[in-house]
Amino acid sequence: MLVGLSGLQGSGKSTFARQLAAAARRCGTPTEVLSLDDFYLGRRARMRLARDVHPLLATRGVPGTHDLALLTHTVADLAHANVRRPVPVPRFDKGRDTRLPPSRWRGVTTPPRLILLEGWCVGVPPQPGNRLASPLNALERNEDTDGRWRRWVNAQLADAYADLWRRFDRLILLEAPGFAVVTRWRDEQERALRARHAPQAMGTAALQRFLMHYERLSRHALRTLPACADLRLVLRRDRSVRTIVCAT
């Protein structure tokens, strides 16, 4: 069973996924958690996209900056995991902004009956083409003046990402109260990186620009995913759960 777990940046997806996996294992269900973030393309691959498609693709995060072929193969290989041939699961180092070498990937030795795939854009559908015409923020206005970047990202959502979303047996949504809270939530994560003196940890100004890359699809997710999710955990600003809604 493949379950998507979606929520805006900083909403607590990784923590909730770990808790859900632990509960499933206690019930005797072998479970693995995959993070979409661990399948980001490395810096070198993103630099090629920045050169060949659009400079904004140097920044990780938007659809098109993940290695979906690697993710698809990993999900398929997990069905055949065993002690003799562990399935390697990638890890991405956000502090250094690149994927760790395979020698540091974890190996799965038991085939899971449940796979949780968590990520900020999991399950998000493409936008209608007419919604892409006008820039949404300063980043789009100044650095994507002709809309080429946002159209390319949207095309990825309509193609390979949509194929992956269709494979979900269920979709769970951690529903944020709005986009404005993401800055505070995401800064909490960056403070942890800054405390570790991670080379790529962002200050306030850098974080504001970084989040502009995701504002369009984050707002789109807030509008569209509640109607798509099988289970909604509606969050307050402090991430506590205000209500739980199951689709009928």
PyMOL commands that set and color helices and strands:
alter all, ss='L'
color gray80, all
select helices_A, chain A and resi 13-26+36-39+43-52+55-58+68-78+102-104+129-132+138-143+148-165+181-195+204-228
alter helices_A, ss='H'
color red, helices_A
select strands_A, chain A and resi 2-7+31-35+87-89+92-93+98-99+106-108+114-119+170-175+231-235+241-246
alter strands_A, ss='S'
color yellow, strands_A
deselect
rebuild
show_as cartoon
